[in-house]
Amino acid sequence: MGYRILETEDIPAYLRERGHWTESADPEVREVSDGNMNRVFLAASVTGSPSLAVKQALPWVRVAGPSWPMNPDRADAEARAYDQVARVAPDKIPAIHGYDPENYALVMEDMSDLEVLRTLLNDGASYGPDTSARIGELVAQLAFATSDFGMPSAERKALIAASVSPELCKITEDVVLSEPYVEHEHNHWHEELDDLAREFRADTRLRTEVADLRHTFMTSAQALLHGDLHTGSVMVGERQGAPVVRVFDPEFSFVGPIGYDLGLYWANTLVSAERARALGRLTDHADQLRLSWDAFEAEFRRLWPTRVDTFFDDAFLDRFLRRVWTDAIGYAGTEIVRRVIGFAHLTDLTTLPDPVPASRRTLLLGRELIVRREELTDPAAVRAAADATG
């Protein structure tokens, strides 16, 4: 039949055709699309059976329409990433019931009983004791399993080849790692930030450091990444009295520098802390970078004895983890900058009664993280840098 864009009324028959729905009564379907890229439908049973989610990649960016074309095969990358994570951390992603490569559609568990982490934080909630630790563990588990430490060389080369994602990597290379530092139509900011936007474009040291991070992003094939790991791609809640953390939307997945995933998450935690500081309700926000790094490092070290190539010794592991840390700090800075003066701003800041003071602080922190990433050698140093901009 070929690729077709699914509509709400198509979902019941589509699920039956794919063998995902066997009840006599059709499900009740509603569209819940929220992100920039895709359409999402929920199919709920009238008898109370578990409901399903259907996510389809469109041939364009959803919020822009056909004026911004985008290859829907990004769904292939998402399905591949889910498959890899399911092997090492199935408890941290939604259950995937099937992938339809012809229509670039995933059928997965309905997570509507959970909440998007960013939404909760914007509403004044704290992170809780487990969220960031689980994120750090997930990054370590996926990174180790898909690196040269956890995967035989031939399998690694096949994974790298299969995971090449030129179109989506180009978006990151441009939107995150170059555009905010030059004149570009995608960039926008609050007019009271004009002075900082100009300073950043004129700052040759900053631009050179970003260029270094950009080159690492383009050339360092360390492990399979989520590629877009932020507080909007994490859902949290409780099931049967136990805390639940689910990471979703890995469509930007590719093989790249491990520090990029950590950096994106850290940037979002640092921005959430600035929001909380501005509103006078700072709780556990400032602890999240440390909690996620500690969990990442502990899990990576726990897995280290299982490495497939023991030529890499313990001294090398220490050096490798330092490099991951330094990269992650730099990428956290680039993500902060692009979220304030580049494309796709964060509601953490834009929904503040006065977004300017917190936006200025986060921009200044972003620059510090980029240019001083070699000096900021531990979470306490980063926290001190964040406090100094407050």
C-alpha positions as CSV (number, residue, x, y, z in Angstrom):
1,M,0.0,0.0,0.0
2,G,2.9,2.4,0.7
3,Y,3.3,5.2,3.2
4,R,0.1,6.9,4.3
5,I,-0.5,9.6,6.9
6,L,-2.7,8.2,9.6
7,E,-5.7,10.1,10.8
8,T,-7.7,9.6,14.0
9,E,-10.4,7.6,12.2
10,D,-7.8,5.2,10.7
11,I,-6.3,4.0,13.9
12,P,-8.8,1.3,14.9
13,A,-8.5,-0.5,11.5
14,Y,-4.8,0.1,11.5
15,L,-4.3,-1.6,14.9
16,R,-6.4,-4.5,13.8
17,E,-4.5,-4.9,10.5
18,R,-1.2,-5.0,12.5
19,G,-2.6,-7.5,15.1
20,H,-2.4,-5.1,18.0
21,W,-6.2,-5.0,18.6
22,T,-8.3,-8.0,19.0
23,E,-11.3,-6.8,21.1
24,S,-14.7,-6.8,19.4
25,A,-15.3,-3.2,20.1
26,D,-13.1,-0.6,18.5
27,P,-10.9,1.6,20.7
28,E,-11.7,5.2,21.5
29,V,-9.0,7.2,19.7
30,R,-7.8,10.7,20.3
31,E,-4.9,12.6,18.9
32,V,-2.5,13.9,21.6
33,S,0.3,15.3,19.4
34,D,2.4,17.8,21.4
35,G,6.0,17.8,20.1
36,N,7.5,19.5,17.1
37,M,8.0,16.5,14.9
38,N,5.3,13.8,14.9
39,R,1.7,12.8,15.4
40,V,0.6,10.7,18.4
41,F,-2.7,8.9,19.0
42,L,-4.1,7.1,22.0
43,A,-6.3,4.1,21.5
44,A,-8.3,3.3,24.7
45,S,-10.3,0.2,25.3
46,V,-14.0,0.7,26.3
47,T,-13.7,-2.5,28.4
48,G,-10.7,-1.3,30.5
49,S,-8.0,-3.3,28.8
50,P,-4.6,-1.6,28.5
51,S,-4.6,1.2,25.9
52,L,-2.0,1.8,23.2
53,A,-0.2,4.7,21.7
54,V,0.5,5.1,18.0
55,K,3.3,7.5,17.0
56,Q,3.9,8.3,13.3
57,A,6.7,10.3,11.8
58,L,5.4,12.8,9.2
59,P,7.3,13.8,6.1
60,W,7.7,17.3,7.5
61,V,8.1,19.0,10.9
62,R,4.6,18.9,12.4
63,V,4.6,22.4,13.7
64,A,5.8,23.9,10.4
65,G,4.0,21.7,7.9
66,P,5.2,21.0,4.3
67,S,7.2,24.2,4.3
68,W,9.8,22.3,6.4
69,P,10.2,18.8,4.9
70,M,11.7,16.1,7.0
71,N,12.4,12.5,6.0
72,P,10.1,10.2,8.1
73,D,12.8,7.5,8.2
74,R,13.8,9.2,11.5
75,A,11.3,6.7,13.0
76,D,13.8,3.9,11.9
77,A,16.4,5.5,14.2
78,E,13.9,5.7,17.1
79,A,12.9,2.0,16.7
80,R,16.5,1.0,16.6
81,A,17.3,3.0,19.7
82,Y,14.3,1.4,21.6
83,D,15.5,-2.0,20.5
84,Q,19.0,-1.4,21.9
85,V,17.8,0.1,25.2
86,A,15.3,-2.8,25.6
87,R,18.3,-5.1,25.8
88,V,19.9,-3.4,28.7
89,A,17.4,-1.1,30.4
90,P,13.8,-2.2,29.5
91,D,12.4,-0.7,32.7
92,K,13.4,2.8,31.6
93,I,11.6,3.0,28.2
94,P,8.0,2.5,27.1
95,A,7.1,-1.1,26.1
96,I,7.2,-1.3,22.3
97,H,4.6,-3.5,20.8
98,G,5.6,-3.2,17.1
99,Y,7.2,-1.0,14.5
100,D,5.8,-0.5,11.0
101,P,8.7,0.7,8.8
102,E,6.4,1.2,5.8
103,N,4.4,3.8,7.6
104,Y,7.1,4.9,10.0
105,A,4.8,4.2,12.9
106,L,5.5,2.8,16.4
107,V,2.9,1.1,18.6
108,M,3.8,1.3,22.2
109,E,2.3,1.3,25.7
110,D,0.1,4.3,26.7
111,M,2.0,6.4,29.2
112,S,-0.8,8.9,29.8
113,D,-0.9,7.9,33.5
114,L,2.5,9.4,33.8
115,E,3.5,13.1,33.5
116,V,6.2,14.8,31.4
117,L,9.0,15.8,33.8
118,R,9.2,19.4,32.5
119,T,5.5,20.0,33.0
120,L,5.7,18.8,36.6
121,L,8.8,21.0,37.2
122,N,7.2,24.0,35.7
123,D,4.2,23.5,37.9
124,G,6.4,23.6,41.0
125,A,7.2,19.9,41.7
126,S,10.6,18.7,42.7
127,Y,12.5,15.9,40.9
128,G,12.2,13.4,43.6
129,P,15.0,11.0,44.8
130,D,15.3,8.7,41.8
131,T,14.6,10.5,38.5
132,S,18.1,11.9,37.7
133,A,19.8,8.8,39.0
134,R,17.7,6.6,36.7
135,I,18.6,8.9,33.8
136,G,22.3,8.6,34.6
137,E,22.0,4.8,34.8
138,L,20.2,4.6,31.4
139,V,22.9,6.7,29.6
140,A,25.6,4.5,31.1
141,Q,23.8,1.2,30.2
142,L,23.2,2.2,26.6
143,A,26.6,3.8,26.2
144,F,28.5,0.9,27.5
145,A,26.5,-1.7,25.7
146,T,26.9,0.1,22.3
147,S,30.6,1.2,22.7
148,D,33.8,-0.6,21.9
149,F,33.8,-1.8,25.6
150,G,30.5,-3.6,25.4
151,M,30.2,-4.7,21.8
152,P,32.5,-6.7,19.5
153,S,34.2,-4.6,16.8
154,A,32.3,-6.1,13.9
155,E,28.9,-5.5,15.5
156,R,29.9,-2.0,16.5
157,K,30.8,-1.2,12.9
158,A,27.4,-2.5,11.7
159,L,25.6,-0.5,14.4
160,I,27.5,2.7,13.3
161,A,26.6,2.1,9.7
162,A,22.9,1.4,10.4
163,S,22.6,4.4,12.8
164,V,23.9,7.1,10.5
165,S,21.3,9.9,10.5
166,P,22.6,12.8,8.3
167,E,19.5,14.9,8.3
168,L,18.9,14.9,12.0
169,C,22.5,15.2,12.9
170,K,22.7,18.3,10.6
171,I,19.9,19.8,12.6
172,T,21.9,19.5,15.8
173,E,25.1,20.6,14.1
174,D,23.3,23.8,13.0
175,V,20.6,24.6,15.5
176,V,22.6,23.7,18.6
177,L,26.3,23.9,17.6
178,S,26.6,26.9,15.2
179,E,23.5,29.0,14.6
180,P,23.3,30.8,18.0
181,Y,26.8,32.2,17.4
182,V,26.1,33.8,14.0
183,E,23.4,35.8,12.4
184,H,20.6,33.3,11.5
185,E,16.9,33.5,10.8
186,H,16.2,30.7,13.3
187,N,17.6,32.7,16.2
188,H,15.3,34.9,18.4
189,W,15.4,36.2,21.9
190,H,13.8,38.7,24.2
191,E,14.8,42.2,23.2
192,E,16.4,42.9,26.6
193,L,18.9,40.2,25.8
194,D,20.2,42.0,22.7
195,D,23.5,42.9,24.3
196,L,24.3,39.3,25.3
197,A,23.3,38.0,21.9
198,R,25.7,40.5,20.3
199,E,28.5,39.6,22.7
200,F,28.1,35.9,22.0
201,R,28.4,36.5,18.3
202,A,31.5,38.6,18.7
203,D,33.2,36.3,21.3
204,T,35.9,34.6,19.2
205,R,37.0,32.4,22.1
206,L,33.4,31.2,22.7
207,R,33.0,30.5,19.0
208,T,36.2,28.5,18.8
209,E,35.2,26.4,21.9
210,V,31.8,25.7,20.3
211,A,33.5,24.7,17.1
212,D,35.6,22.2,19.0
213,L,32.4,20.7,20.5
214,R,30.8,20.7,17.1
215,H,33.7,18.8,15.6
216,T,33.6,16.3,18.5
217,F,29.9,15.8,17.8
218,M,30.6,15.2,14.1
219,T,33.5,12.8,14.5
220,S,33.4,11.0,17.9
221,A,31.4,7.7,17.4
222,Q,31.6,6.5,21.0
223,A,28.2,5.0,21.5
224,L,24.6,5.0,20.5
225,L,22.9,8.1,21.9
226,H,19.3,9.1,22.6
227,G,20.2,12.3,20.9
228,D,17.5,14.6,22.3
229,L,17.5,13.8,26.1
230,H,15.8,16.6,28.0
231,T,13.2,17.0,30.7
232,G,10.5,17.0,27.9
233,S,11.5,13.5,26.9
234,V,11.2,12.0,30.3
235,M,7.9,10.8,31.9
236,V,7.6,10.1,35.6
237,G,5.0,8.9,38.0
238,E,4.0,6.0,40.2
239,R,2.7,2.5,39.3
240,Q,1.7,0.1,42.1
241,G,3.3,2.4,44.6
242,A,6.7,2.4,43.0
243,P,8.3,5.4,41.2
244,V,8.5,5.1,37.4
245,V,10.8,6.9,35.0
246,R,10.4,6.4,31.3
247,V,12.6,8.0,28.6
248,F,11.0,8.4,25.1
249,D,11.4,10.1,21.7
250,P,14.9,8.9,20.8
251,E,14.4,9.7,17.1
252,F,17.6,11.8,17.0
253,S,19.5,8.7,18.0
254,F,22.9,8.1,16.3
255,V,26.4,6.9,17.3
256,G,28.2,9.9,18.8
257,P,29.9,11.4,21.9
258,I,28.5,10.0,25.2
259,G,28.7,13.4,26.8
260,Y,26.1,14.8,24.5
261,D,23.2,13.0,26.1
262,L,24.4,13.9,29.6
263,G,24.9,17.5,28.6
264,L,21.5,17.9,27.2
265,Y,19.9,16.6,30.4
266,W,22.2,18.7,32.6
267,A,21.3,21.9,30.7
268,N,17.6,21.3,31.3
269,T,18.2,20.6,35.0
270,L,20.2,23.8,35.3
271,V,17.5,25.8,33.5
272,S,14.8,24.3,35.7
273,A,16.9,25.4,38.7
274,E,17.0,29.0,37.4
275,R,13.2,28.9,37.0
276,A,12.8,27.7,40.6
277,R,15.2,30.3,41.8
278,A,13.3,33.0,40.1
279,L,10.0,31.9,41.6
280,G,11.5,31.4,45.1
281,R,10.9,27.6,45.2
282,L,14.3,26.1,44.7
283,T,14.3,22.6,46.2
284,D,16.3,19.7,44.9
285,H,16.9,21.2,41.4
286,A,20.6,22.0,42.0
287,D,21.4,18.4,43.0
288,Q,20.3,16.8,39.7
289,L,23.5,17.2,37.8
290,R,25.5,15.5,40.6
291,L,22.9,12.7,41.0
292,S,22.8,11.8,37.4
293,W,26.6,12.0,37.0
294,D,27.2,9.9,40.1
295,A,24.8,7.3,38.9
296,F,26.3,7.3,35.4
297,E,29.8,6.9,36.7
298,A,28.9,4.2,39.2
299,E,27.0,2.2,36.6
300,F,29.7,2.5,33.9
301,R,32.3,1.4,36.5
302,R,30.1,-1.5,37.5
303,L,29.9,-2.7,33.9
304,W,33.6,-2.1,33.2
305,P,34.8,-5.6,34.3
306,T,32.6,-7.1,31.5
307,R,34.3,-5.2,28.7
308,V,35.0,-7.2,25.6
309,D,38.5,-5.8,25.1
310,T,40.7,-5.9,28.3
311,F,43.5,-3.9,26.6
312,F,41.5,-0.9,27.9
313,D,42.7,-0.9,31.5
314,D,41.4,0.8,34.6
315,A,43.7,3.8,34.2
316,F,42.2,4.3,30.7
317,L,38.7,4.2,32.2
318,D,39.5,7.1,34.5
319,R,40.8,9.1,31.6
320,F,37.8,8.2,29.4
321,L,35.3,9.2,32.1
322,R,37.1,12.5,32.6
323,R,36.7,13.1,28.9
324,V,33.0,12.2,28.9
325,W,32.5,14.6,31.9
326,T,34.3,17.5,30.1
327,D,32.4,17.0,26.9
328,A,29.1,16.8,28.8
329,I,29.7,20.1,30.6
330,G,30.5,21.8,27.2
331,Y,27.4,20.4,25.6
332,A,25.3,21.5,28.5
333,G,26.5,25.0,27.8
334,T,25.6,24.9,24.1
335,E,22.1,23.5,24.9
336,I,21.5,26.4,27.3
337,V,22.6,29.0,24.8
338,R,20.5,27.7,22.0
339,R,17.4,27.4,24.3
340,V,17.6,31.1,25.1
341,I,18.9,32.9,21.9
342,G,18.6,30.1,19.3
343,F,15.7,27.9,18.1
344,A,13.1,26.2,20.3
345,H,13.1,28.0,23.6
346,L,12.2,26.4,26.9
347,T,8.9,27.0,28.6
348,D,10.8,26.9,31.9
349,L,11.9,30.4,31.1
350,T,9.3,31.7,28.6
351,T,6.4,31.2,31.0
352,L,8.1,33.2,33.9
353,P,6.3,36.5,34.8
354,D,9.6,38.2,33.8
355,P,11.8,35.8,31.8
356,V,14.7,38.3,31.4
357,P,16.7,38.0,34.7
358,A,16.6,34.1,34.6
359,S,17.4,34.1,30.9
360,R,20.4,36.3,31.4
361,R,21.7,34.1,34.2
362,T,21.3,31.0,32.2
363,L,23.0,32.5,29.2
364,L,26.0,33.6,31.3
365,L,26.2,30.2,32.8
366,G,26.0,28.6,29.4
367,R,29.1,30.5,28.3
368,E,30.9,29.6,31.5
369,L,30.2,25.9,30.9
370,I,31.5,26.1,27.4
371,V,34.7,28.1,27.8
372,R,35.6,26.7,31.3
373,R,34.7,23.1,30.8
374,E,38.3,21.9,31.4
375,E,38.3,23.8,34.7
376,L,34.9,22.7,36.0
377,T,36.1,19.3,37.1
378,D,33.2,18.1,39.3
379,P,29.6,18.9,40.2
380,A,30.5,21.2,43.0
381,A,32.5,23.4,40.6
382,V,29.5,23.6,38.3
383,R,27.2,24.4,41.2
384,A,29.5,27.2,42.2
385,A,29.5,28.6,38.7
386,A,25.7,28.5,38.6
387,D,25.5,30.2,42.0
388,A,27.9,32.9,40.8
389,T,25.6,33.9,38.0
390,G,22.6,34.1,40.3
